[in-house]
């Protein structure tokens, strides 16, 4: 599904070059469940931005479902993000004055999906995360765990090729974090490809493969469980 070949990323900061990625190779198959880990400055945020088509490499290639996205312009990248990638962020990124339905259907609005189809797809995504009874609520009427479920529903709504979650339990207490990880476990069992970026070992160990970065390179890449648990 996803193939990164010898990717480098160099940022210019205050006249100096910072090498965030130094030649990374990474392949992710269909219906994988993996975590990307690494200390601050290891390159994990940069690799997440590459996978999510939020940034382009300085050199190297990135193929997503056979398309070379490393050579695309901003408009093409925006289209790929909207159609193929579902994002879940630590801070939820919900519109405070909009109800669940509107928050979840946002990617479909950007994708010019007709209203009736949009509502149906959003309702199905909300049902998958167990919040159908809260569909008219606004984010401030929900708990932290429920808000993250809304964010997951929004990530799911387009039936993306990959769900990319950046520290998805970082703002939640342990029990609520467990609840959110159970949602990801279920999505994986349903056939979704999930990539978590995390610094927490106990979160990473819920996945099936852990990729560790250090100093812009992959330090280790290990399968920790095979198949669906």
KAHUDA-V416250 format. One record per pair of residues at least 12 apart in sequence whose ideal C-beta (glycine too) atoms are under 7 Angstrom apart, sorted by the first residue. I is the first residue (numbers start at 1). J is the second residue. D is the distance in whole Angstrom. If there is no record, write none. Layout:
i:I j:J d:D
i:I j:J d:D
This chain:
i:1 j:28 d:6
i:1 j:29 d:6
i:1 j:30 d:5
i:1 j:65 d:6
i:1 j:161 d:6
i:1 j:193 d:6
i:2 j:27 d:7
i:2 j:28 d:4
i:2 j:51 d:7
i:2 j:64 d:5
i:2 j:162 d:7
i:3 j:27 d:5
i:3 j:63 d:5
i:4 j:24 d:6
i:4 j:25 d:6
i:4 j:26 d:4
i:4 j:50 d:7
i:4 j:62 d:5
i:5 j:25 d:6
i:5 j:60 d:6
i:5 j:61 d:4
i:6 j:23 d:5
i:6 j:25 d:6
i:6 j:60 d:4
i:7 j:21 d:6
i:7 j:24 d:5
i:7 j:50 d:6
i:7 j:57 d:4
i:7 j:60 d:4
i:7 j:62 d:6
i:8 j:21 d:5
i:8 j:22 d:6
i:8 j:23 d:6
i:8 j:57 d:6
i:8 j:58 d:5
i:8 j:59 d:5
i:8 j:60 d:6
i:9 j:21 d:4
i:9 j:46 d:5
i:9 j:57 d:6
i:9 j:58 d:5
i:10 j:58 d:5
i:19 j:216 d:6
i:20 j:43 d:5
i:20 j:46 d:4
i:20 j:216 d:6
i:21 j:43 d:5
i:21 j:46 d:6
i:21 j:47 d:7
i:21 j:216 d:5
i:22 j:216 d:4
i:22 j:217 d:5
i:23 j:217 d:7
i:24 j:47 d:6
i:24 j:217 d:7
i:24 j:218 d:6
i:26 j:211 d:7
i:26 j:218 d:7
i:28 j:193 d:7
i:28 j:195 d:7
i:30 j:193 d:6
i:31 j:191 d:5
i:31 j:193 d:6
i:32 j:193 d:5
i:32 j:208 d:7
i:32 j:209 d:6
i:33 j:188 d:4
i:33 j:194 d:5
i:33 j:207 d:5
i:33 j:208 d:5
i:34 j:195 d:6
i:34 j:207 d:5
i:34 j:208 d:7
i:34 j:209 d:4
i:34 j:210 d:7
i:34 j:211 d:6
i:35 j:196 d:5
i:35 j:198 d:6
i:35 j:203 d:7
i:35 j:204 d:4
i:35 j:207 d:4
i:35 j:210 d:5
i:36 j:48 d:7
i:36 j:195 d:7
i:36 j:197 d:5
i:36 j:211 d:5
i:36 j:213 d:7
i:37 j:198 d:6
i:37 j:199 d:7
i:37 j:204 d:6
i:37 j:210 d:6
i:37 j:212 d:5
i:38 j:212 d:6
i:38 j:213 d:4
i:38 j:214 d:6
i:39 j:214 d:7
i:42 j:213 d:4
i:42 j:214 d:5
i:42 j:215 d:7
i:43 j:213 d:5
i:43 j:216 d:4
i:44 j:197 d:6
i:44 j:213 d:5
i:47 j:213 d:7
i:48 j:164 d:6
i:48 j:166 d:6
i:48 j:197 d:5
i:50 j:62 d:6
i:51 j:164 d:6
i:51 j:195 d:6
i:52 j:81 d:7
i:52 j:85 d:5
i:52 j:87 d:6
i:52 j:164 d:5
i:53 j:69 d:6
i:53 j:77 d:5
i:53 j:80 d:5
i:53 j:81 d:5
i:53 j:85 d:6
i:56 j:70 d:6
i:57 j:70 d:5
i:64 j:80 d:7
i:64 j:84 d:6
i:65 j:84 d:7
i:65 j:161 d:6
i:82 j:107 d:6
i:82 j:110 d:6
i:82 j:111 d:5
i:82 j:158 d:7
i:83 j:111 d:7
i:83 j:158 d:6
i:84 j:160 d:5
i:84 j:161 d:4
i:84 j:162 d:7
i:85 j:160 d:5
i:85 j:162 d:6
i:85 j:164 d:6
i:86 j:155 d:3
i:86 j:156 d:6
i:86 j:158 d:7
i:86 j:160 d:4
i:86 j:163 d:5
i:86 j:164 d:7
i:87 j:155 d:6
i:87 j:164 d:6
i:88 j:151 d:5
i:88 j:152 d:6
i:88 j:155 d:5
i:88 j:163 d:7
i:88 j:165 d:4
i:88 j:168 d:5
i:89 j:151 d:7
i:89 j:166 d:5
i:90 j:166 d:6
i:90 j:167 d:4
i:90 j:168 d:7
i:90 j:170 d:4
i:90 j:171 d:6
i:91 j:171 d:7
i:92 j:147 d:5
i:92 j:148 d:6
i:92 j:151 d:5
i:93 j:151 d:7
i:94 j:139 d:4
i:94 j:147 d:6
i:94 j:150 d:6
i:94 j:151 d:7
i:96 j:138 d:7
i:96 j:139 d:5
i:96 j:140 d:6
i:97 j:138 d:7
i:98 j:138 d:7
i:99 j:136 d:5
i:99 j:137 d:6
i:99 j:138 d:6
i:100 j:126 d:6
i:100 j:131 d:6
i:100 j:134 d:6
i:100 j:135 d:5
i:100 j:137 d:6
i:100 j:150 d:6
i:101 j:119 d:7
i:101 j:122 d:6
i:101 j:135 d:5
i:103 j:150 d:6
i:103 j:154 d:6
i:104 j:122 d:4
i:104 j:125 d:6
i:104 j:126 d:6
i:104 j:150 d:7
i:104 j:153 d:5
i:104 j:154 d:5
i:104 j:157 d:5
i:105 j:118 d:5
i:105 j:119 d:7
i:105 j:122 d:4
i:105 j:157 d:7
i:106 j:154 d:6
i:107 j:154 d:7
i:107 j:157 d:6
i:107 j:158 d:5
i:108 j:121 d:6
i:108 j:122 d:7
i:108 j:157 d:6
i:108 j:158 d:7
i:111 j:158 d:7
i:121 j:157 d:6
i:122 j:157 d:6
i:125 j:153 d:4
i:125 j:156 d:5
i:125 j:157 d:4
i:126 j:153 d:5
i:128 j:153 d:7
i:128 j:156 d:6
i:129 j:149 d:4
i:129 j:152 d:5
i:129 j:153 d:5
i:129 j:183 d:6
i:130 j:149 d:7
i:131 j:146 d:6
i:131 j:149 d:6
i:131 j:150 d:7
i:131 j:153 d:7
i:134 j:146 d:7
i:144 j:171 d:6
i:144 j:172 d:5
i:144 j:176 d:6
i:145 j:172 d:6
i:145 j:176 d:4
i:145 j:179 d:5
i:145 j:180 d:6
i:148 j:168 d:6
i:148 j:172 d:7
i:148 j:180 d:5
i:149 j:183 d:6
i:152 j:183 d:6
i:161 j:193 d:7
i:162 j:193 d:5
i:162 j:195 d:6
i:163 j:187 d:7
i:163 j:192 d:6
i:163 j:193 d:7
i:163 j:194 d:5
i:164 j:195 d:5
i:165 j:194 d:7
i:165 j:196 d:5
i:165 j:197 d:7
i:166 j:197 d:5
i:167 j:197 d:6
i:167 j:198 d:6
i:168 j:180 d:6
i:168 j:196 d:7
i:169 j:181 d:7
i:169 j:203 d:6
i:181 j:203 d:7
i:181 j:206 d:5
i:185 j:206 d:7
i:188 j:228 d:7
i:189 j:228 d:5
i:205 j:224 d:7
i:208 j:223 d:7
i:208 j:224 d:6
i:208 j:225 d:5
i:208 j:226 d:7
i:209 j:222 d:7
i:209 j:223 d:5
i:209 j:224 d:7
i:210 j:222 d:6
i:210 j:224 d:6
